[in-house]
Amino acid sequence: MKTANLCSKIGGKGVQPELVLKHSVVAGTKIKVRMYDVHGKRDVTEHNTVRVKSSGSGQTVVNSGFRPPCNTTGGRKNSSYRFDVSVGDKTTTVIWGNYDSGKKKIVP
């Protein structure tokens, strides 16, 4: 996650994330990618779910369809932005980035 990915309200440009999903060399497998924000006391804000089909190259790029990170809580809640990547009944969760809303910055 970079500053450009954040919404304009918190200093970004709303640039979509780009996920490169590496997988078996099989075309047409249905992949579901969910972006969400875990904040506060485990509250969740959805940032959309995108469905794509796998590329026969073994790499599928997902780079559209998500709402940008936009935590404007001013320190009341911090955010952990995540992706769930699902194929069939298997899901992998990846933490994309964390945002400190008090300091108004992306943190490790």
Backbone as a ProteinNet text record, in pm:
[ID]
protein_1_A
[PRIMARY]
MKTANLCSKIGGKGVQPELVLKHSVVAGTKIKVRMYDVHGKRDVTEHNTVRVKSSGSGQTVVNSGFRPPCNTTGGRKNSSYRFDVSVGDKTTTVIWGNYDSGKKKIVP
[TERTIARY]
85.8	0	90	53.2	128.2	32.2	86.5	4.4	-89.6	-44.5	-129	-254.4	-250.3	-366.2	-476.7	-442.3	-540.7	-641.2	-757.8	-857.5	-811.3	-871.5	-829.4	-854.2	-951.3	-980.7	-863.4	-778.8	-664.1	-531.9	-533.2	-409.5	-366.3	-451	-413.9	-480.7	-465.8	-522.7	-619.1	-642.4	-735.2	-686.2	-552.8	-496.5	-529.3	-581.6	-619.3	-496.6	-513.2	-405	-386.3	-267.2	-244.9	-195.6	-277.2	-241.1	-200.5	-87.7	-45	-58	-155.9	-183.9	-109.2	-20.8	55.9	-12.1	-31.4	-108.8	-66.1	-127	-102.1	-137.1	-71.5	-94.4	-224.4	-335.3	-468.5	-551.7	-611.7	-695.9	-839.9	-908.6	-1052.7	-1101.4	-1010.6	-1053	-1108.7	-1221.7	-1284.4	-1208.8	-1171.8	-1099.4	-1181.5	-1199.6	-1271.7	-1172.6	-1168.3	-1077.8	-1161.9	-1157.1	-1232	-1134.1	-1160.9	-1080	-1164.4	-1103.7	-1175	-1077.9	-1134.6	-1058.7	-1103.5	-1009.2	-1038.4	-992	-1082.3	-1047.7	-1122.3	-1079.6	-1145.6	-1144.9	-1258.4	-1272.8	-1313.7	-1234.8	-1257.8	-1377.7	-1417.7	-1519.6	-1460	-1545.8	-1499.4	-1573.6	-1498.5	-1556.7	-1519.8	-1619.7	-1596.4	-1547.5	-1454.3	-1403.1	-1426.7	-1512.1	-1563.9	-1502.7	-1572.5	-1527.5	-1526.6	-1417.7	-1400.5	-1386.3	-1449.7	-1437	-1368	-1268.1	-1194.1	-1174.4	-1131	-1092.5	-941.7	-883	-737.1	-686.8	-568.4	-498.5	-423.1	-408.2	-334.4	-184.6	-137.7	5.4	57.7	-33.5	8.7	15.4	-18.1	-26.5	-151.4	-232.8	-352.7	-340.9	-361.4	-350.7	-491.1	-507.1	-632.3	-597.2	-656	-618.6	-735.2	-856.3	-970.6	-1085.7	-1177.9	-1300	-1304.7	-1198	-1195	-1212.7	-1278.3	-1286.2	-1155.6	-1098.8	-968.7	-975.2	-863.4	-855.1	-889	-974.4	-1020.5	-1061.1	-970.6	-1001.2	-986.3	-1098.2	-1099.8	-1140.8	-1110.7	-1155.4	-1068	-960.8	-878.9	-820.5	-776.4	-713.3	-806.1	-935.9	-1028.7	-1019	-981.8	-966.1	-849.2	-770.6	-666.7	-714.8	-654	-702	-596.8	-642	-560.5	-634.7	-580	-644.3	-596.5	-693.5	-662.9	-731.7	-676.4	-737.4	-756.6	-875.2	-899.8	-906.1	-820.3	-819.6	-872.6	-984.8	-1051.2	-1062.2	-1031.1	-1052.7	-1119.6	-1240.8	-1315.3	-1337.8	-1301.2	-1320.7	-1193.2	-1090.2	-964.2	-951.2	-916	-899	-765.3	-695.8	-571.2	-592.6	-552.4	-564.6	-427.1	-422.2	-298.5	-324.4	-240.9	-251.1	-178.1	-252.3	-196.2	-122.5	-180.9	-117.8	-196.2	-131.5	-193.9	-188	-292.8	-302.7	-330.9	-246.3	-263.7	-341.9	-467.6	-553.7	-522	-455.6	-414.6	-297.1	-198	-80.3	-101.7	-211.7	-245.1	-133.2	-90.1	16.1	7.4	64.3	75	186.7	161.2	259.3	287.4	405.3	439.3	348.4
-117.2	0	122.9	217.2	342.5	459.6	576.8	695.9	718	692.8	712.9	626.2	512.2	423.6	477	567.5	620.2	710	730.6	819.9	965.6	1052.8	1193.8	1263.1	1217	1278.9	1267	1166.8	1149.2	1160.1	1234.2	1269.2	1180.1	1087.5	998.1	1034.3	944.6	964.6	853.3	758.1	649.2	550.5	539.7	445.4	303	223.8	86.1	2.2	-90.8	-184.1	-276.8	-330.8	-430.4	-557.6	-659.9	-789.5	-880.2	-946.2	-1046.2	-1181.1	-1257.8	-1387.2	-1494.6	-1565.2	-1672.8	-1805.1	-1887.9	-2010.7	-2113.8	-2230.4	-2334.7	-2282.3	-2338.2	-2294	-2357.4	-2293.4	-2338.9	-2215.1	-2211	-2096.6	-2122.1	-2014.6	-2019.8	-2057.6	-2079	-2109.1	-1982.3	-1994.9	-1878.4	-1840.5	-1712.8	-1658.2	-1542.2	-1541	-1431.6	-1356.1	-1223.4	-1139.6	-1037.6	-1045.2	-954.7	-859.6	-728.9	-630.1	-575.6	-566.2	-515.1	-453.7	-381.7	-308.7	-359.1	-410.6	-449.2	-333.9	-279.1	-163.1	-167	-80.2	-72.5	-206.3	-242.4	-368.6	-479.7	-495	-598.8	-569.6	-442.1	-403	-419.1	-443.2	-461.9	-367	-302	-220.7	-287.3	-316.2	-381.2	-280.4	-323.4	-239.2	-303.3	-402	-466.8	-605.3	-685.9	-818.5	-823.8	-873.5	-882.7	-1030.2	-1068.8	-1205.8	-1203.6	-1289.2	-1298.8	-1446	-1473	-1608.6	-1612.4	-1723.4	-1736.1	-1732	-1678.9	-1673.8	-1805	-1847.2	-1969.9	-1955.8	-1833.9	-1809.5	-1849.6	-1867.8	-1895.7	-1770.8	-1656.8	-1530.6	-1455.7	-1416.1	-1338.5	-1204.8	-1096.3	-961.5	-910.3	-858.9	-795.8	-652.6	-554.6	-415.3	-317.7	-364.4	-272.6	-326.1	-234.5	-274.4	-252.6	-198.1	-181.4	-34.6	-11.5	123.5	150.9	271.7	299.3	310.8	283.2	304.6	449.9	469.2	605.8	621.3	585.4	595.2	740	803.9	944.1	956	853.2	854	938.8	996.2	1088	1031	905.9	844.3	758.4	762.4	679.6	532.6	505.3	367.7	362.5	256.5	231.8	119.9	107.8	15.1	-85	-206.9	-310	-351.7	-312.2	-341	-476.7	-561.5	-700.3	-745.6	-851.9	-920.2	-1065.8	-1119	-1262.8	-1309.2	-1404.1	-1460.1	-1603.1	-1629.6	-1759.6	-1830	-1959.7	-2049	-2172.2	-2197.9	-2310.3	-2287.1	-2385.6	-2372.5	-2330.2	-2290.6	-2246.6	-2095.4	-2034.2	-1888.7	-1856.4	-1760.7	-1708.7	-1561	-1518.6	-1379.3	-1313.9	-1195.7	-1119.5	-980.4	-935.1	-797.3	-709.1	-615.2	-526.7	-410.7	-353	-240.5	-197.9	-121.4	-70.5	81.5	142.6	288.5	340.2	430.3	494.7	622.7	622.8	738	860.4	841.7	955.9	1029.4	952.5	1010.2	1037.3	985.9	999.2	947.7	822.7	765.2	613.7	559.5	414.7	368	258.2	206.6	59.3	11	-132.7	-225.7
0	0	0	-85.8	-96.7	-79.1	-52.4	-33.5	-151.3	-272.3	-391.3	-388.3	-318.1	-309.9	-219.7	-126.5	-31.9	-103.7	-43.3	-102	-89	-167.5	-167.6	-33.5	44.3	174.7	271.5	250.7	340.8	264.7	154.2	85.3	-28.9	-70.5	-179.5	-310.6	-406.5	-539.6	-578.6	-488.2	-516.2	-620.5	-637	-733.7	-688.6	-780.6	-749.3	-713.5	-619.5	-591.3	-711.4	-725.7	-830.4	-764.4	-774	-718.6	-832.9	-817.5	-913.4	-843.3	-885.9	-824.3	-901.2	-832.3	-895	-861.6	-963.6	-946.8	-1049.5	-1042.7	-1141.9	-1280.4	-1380.6	-1517.9	-1568.6	-1527.9	-1567.2	-1596.4	-1713.3	-1750.7	-1711.9	-1673.1	-1652	-1514.2	-1420.3	-1283.3	-1219.8	-1150.2	-1086.8	-960.1	-952.8	-836.9	-781.6	-650	-583.8	-496.3	-511	-432	-356.1	-224.8	-137	-69.8	-77.7	-6.3	107.8	226	342.4	440.9	536.8	638.2	774.6	854.2	992.1	1079.5	1159.6	1242.1	1374.4	1463.2	1593.1	1663.6	1717.5	1791.5	1696.4	1591.6	1491.2	1401.7	1395.9	1299.5	1160.4	1062.1	925.6	832.4	744.5	637.7	506.2	424.9	295.9	192.2	108.2	-0.3	-136.1	-140.1	-259.7	-279.3	-356.9	-396	-548.1	-603.6	-747.9	-783.8	-892.2	-941.6	-1077.7	-1091.8	-1217.3	-1250.3	-1372.6	-1412.1	-1431.2	-1391.8	-1398	-1541.7	-1556.2	-1684.2	-1703.5	-1826.3	-1855.4	-1838.1	-1809	-1791.9	-1654.5	-1559.3	-1421.7	-1336.3	-1396.4	-1321.7	-1367.2	-1270.7	-1300.5	-1230.3	-1303.6	-1247.5	-1215.5	-1093.3	-1050.6	-1014	-1084	-1058.4	-1076.7	-1047.9	-1055	-971.5	-938.8	-870.8	-721	-661.1	-516.2	-476.3	-362.1	-306.2	-232.6	-247.7	-186.8	-34.4	32.7	177.1	209.8	311.9	340.5	486.8	578.9	721.5	767.6	794.1	838.5	985.3	1065.8	1205.7	1297.8	1246.8	1324.7	1451.6	1448.3	1564.6	1647.7	1619.5	1696.9	1658.7	1534.8	1488.6	1391.2	1397.5	1298.8	1207.5	1091.1	989.3	947.1	922.5	860.5	733.7	619.2	490.6	440.7	404.5	370.9	243.3	186.6	73.6	111.4	83.1	87.9	-56.2	-92.3	-227	-214.9	-283.3	-270.9	-405.3	-401.9	-515	-457.4	-503	-446.2	-297.6	-216.1	-71.5	2.1	-71.2	-9.8	-17.6	96.3	103.7	167.1	105.9	161.7	192.6	312.1	352.5	350.3	288.7	280.6	336.8	430.8	480.3	380.8	322.1	220.1	284.7	390.7	457.8	579.6	664.9	786.5	785.6	838	837	977.6	1025.8	1156.2	1131.7	1172.2	1141.7	1227.2	1342	1423.2	1361.2	1314.7	1251.2	1102.2	1050.2	908	819	850.4	768.9	766.7	661.2	645.9	738.9	810.7	906.6	877	920.6	896.4	975.6
[MASK]
++++++++++++++++++++++++++++++++++++++++++++++++++++++++++++++++++++++++++++++++++++++++++++++++++++++++++++

